[in-house]
Amino acid sequence: MLLRISTEPQEGASYDDQLAVARRAEECGFDAFFRSDHYLAETDWSDGLPGPTDSWITLAGLARETRRIRLGTLVSSATFRNPAVLALTVAQVDRMSDGRVELGLGAGWFEAEHRAFGLDFPGPVTRFERLEEQLEIVTGLWDVPPGETFGFAGRHYRIEDSPGRPKPVQQPHPPLIIGGKGKARTPALAARFAAEFNAPFTSPEESVAFFDQVRVACAAIGRDPATLTMSMVHATIVGRDDAEVARRLTAYGKAGPFLKEHGLVGTPAQVVERLGRYPVERAYLQIIDQKDLDHLDLIAAEVLPHFQ
């Protein structure tokens, strides 16, 4: 199992804070640094200061200031960007990182965030239609052979004679991650487009059920389910003793008591045991306090060696 670091910078992290976490994660031997793609903080977690940062501008900077660690979003919202521009942006950051980028893409869910930034927020059916079209466009632009052009005429987007440049470094293209708890459209989209399916904030038992749904969707279109990587993400709070765990839990505000019961919370031995119950190839450890670099050091020293 590969362990990756997942962050929520909208809760209060500057670019420099994120750079420090990414570099420390790289030094500690974690497989990847991922960040959310949000512009608005959850009010019961933090005040959001110093303010949001754009995910792909941030990852472009990190691409030039790290060397090994993989970089990506968990997840970008299809409501935020034109798909052709998104394909160009991710391809460019892939080139800037020499092929270390992954794109998590979802339908979008945070309505208040869309209102705050003047972004269109249609109903769930339309959002999933847009996500499907975006996946077709992004992969189509990445995959169109050099010298040819790509076109697409859908219900929500139209692309005419696009050259599909720049090309990403990774071939056939950067890995796509699709995740969520939907029982029909999400598994179907993952089976068609994704290299990885992510079960977010689930128990080990719940994650098995979601993975089974995705495997059924793969089989329905003739895809070998073994070609799809299964992963999870969960809030992670590790402390040497109960007092240190309690101190770190305060970063989650009102969610602390719930996470203590359901998250990856406890001493290193307790977190190792719970994490080992997930039948996944990759685990994203969600870290909220990005100034607490000692937290990364503890996880790297006492949890990471049990998995990779």
Secondary structure in CASP SS format (residue, H / E / C, confidence):
PFRMAT SS
TARGET T0000
AUTHOR 0000-0000-0000
METHOD secondary structure of the structure
MODEL  1
M C 1.00
L E 1.00
L E 1.00
R E 1.00
I E 1.00
S E 1.00
T E 1.00
E C 1.00
P H 1.00
Q H 1.00
E H 1.00
G C 1.00
A C 1.00
S C 1.00
Y H 1.00
D H 1.00
D H 1.00
Q H 1.00
L H 1.00
A H 1.00
V H 1.00
A H 1.00
R H 1.00
R H 1.00
A H 1.00
E H 1.00
E H 1.00
C H 1.00
G C 1.00
F C 1.00
D C 1.00
A E 1.00
F E 1.00
F E 1.00
R E 1.00
S C 1.00
D C 1.00
H C 1.00
Y C 1.00
L C 1.00
A C 1.00
E C 1.00
T C 1.00
D C 1.00
W C 1.00
S C 1.00
D C 1.00
G C 1.00
L C 1.00
P C 1.00
G C 1.00
P C 1.00
T C 1.00
D C 1.00
S H 1.00
W H 1.00
I H 1.00
T H 1.00
L H 1.00
A H 1.00
G H 1.00
L H 1.00
A H 1.00
R H 1.00
E H 1.00
T C 1.00
R C 1.00
R C 1.00
I C 1.00
R E 1.00
L E 1.00
G E 1.00
T E 1.00
L C 1.00
V C 1.00
S E 1.00
S E 1.00
A C 1.00
T C 1.00
F C 1.00
R C 1.00
N C 1.00
P H 1.00
A H 1.00
V H 1.00
L H 1.00
A H 1.00
L H 1.00
T H 1.00
V H 1.00
A H 1.00
Q H 1.00
V H 1.00
D H 1.00
R H 1.00
M H 1.00
S C 1.00
D C 1.00
G C 1.00
R C 1.00
V E 1.00
E E 1.00
L E 1.00
G E 1.00
L E 1.00
G E 1.00
A C 1.00
G C 1.00
W C 1.00
F C 1.00
E H 1.00
A H 1.00
E H 1.00
H H 1.00
R H 1.00
A H 1.00
F C 1.00
G C 1.00
L C 1.00
D C 1.00
F C 1.00
P C 1.00
G C 1.00
P H 1.00
V H 1.00
T H 1.00
R H 1.00
F H 1.00
E H 1.00
R H 1.00
L H 1.00
E H 1.00
E H 1.00
Q H 1.00
L H 1.00
E H 1.00
I H 1.00
V H 1.00
T H 1.00
G H 1.00
L H 1.00
W H 1.00
D H 1.00
V C 1.00
P C 1.00
P C 1.00
G C 1.00
E C 1.00
T C 1.00
F E 1.00
G E 1.00
F E 1.00
A E 1.00
G C 1.00
R C 1.00
H C 1.00
Y C 1.00
R E 1.00
I E 1.00
E E 1.00
D E 1.00
S E 1.00
P C 1.00
G C 1.00
R C 1.00
P C 1.00
K C 1.00
P C 1.00
V C 1.00
Q C 1.00
Q C 1.00
P C 1.00
H C 1.00
P C 1.00
P C 1.00
L E 1.00
I E 1.00
I E 1.00
G E 1.00
G C 1.00
K C 1.00
G C 1.00
K C 1.00
A C 1.00
R H 1.00
T H 1.00
P H 1.00
A H 1.00
L H 1.00
A H 1.00
A H 1.00
R H 1.00
F H 1.00
A C 1.00
A C 1.00
E E 1.00
F E 1.00
N E 1.00
A E 1.00
P E 1.00
F C 1.00
T C 1.00
S C 1.00
P H 1.00
E H 1.00
E H 1.00
S H 1.00
V H 1.00
A H 1.00
F H 1.00
F H 1.00
D H 1.00
Q H 1.00
V H 1.00
R H 1.00
V H 1.00
A H 1.00
C H 1.00
A H 1.00
A H 1.00
I C 1.00
G C 1.00
R C 1.00
D C 1.00
P H 1.00
A H 1.00
T H 1.00
L C 1.00
T E 1.00
M E 1.00
S E 1.00
M E 1.00
V E 1.00
H E 1.00
A E 1.00
T E 1.00
I E 1.00
V E 1.00
G C 1.00
R C 1.00
D C 1.00
D H 1.00
A H 1.00
E H 1.00
V H 1.00
A H 1.00
R H 1.00
R H 1.00
L H 1.00
T H 1.00
A H 1.00
Y H 1.00
G H 1.00
K H 1.00
A H 1.00
G H 1.00
P H 1.00
F H 1.00
L H 1.00
K H 1.00
E H 1.00
H H 1.00
G C 1.00
L E 1.00
V E 1.00
G E 1.00
T C 1.00
P H 1.00
A H 1.00
Q H 1.00
V H 1.00
V H 1.00
E H 1.00
R H 1.00
L H 1.00
G C 1.00
R C 1.00
Y C 1.00
P C 1.00
V C 1.00
E C 1.00
R E 1.00
A E 1.00
Y E 1.00
L E 1.00
Q E 1.00
I E 1.00
I C 1.00
D C 1.00
Q C 1.00
K C 1.00
D C 1.00
L H 1.00
D H 1.00
H H 1.00
L H 1.00
D H 1.00
L H 1.00
I H 1.00
A H 1.00
A H 1.00
E H 1.00
V C 1.00
L H 1.00
P H 1.00
H H 1.00
F C 1.00
Q C 1.00
END
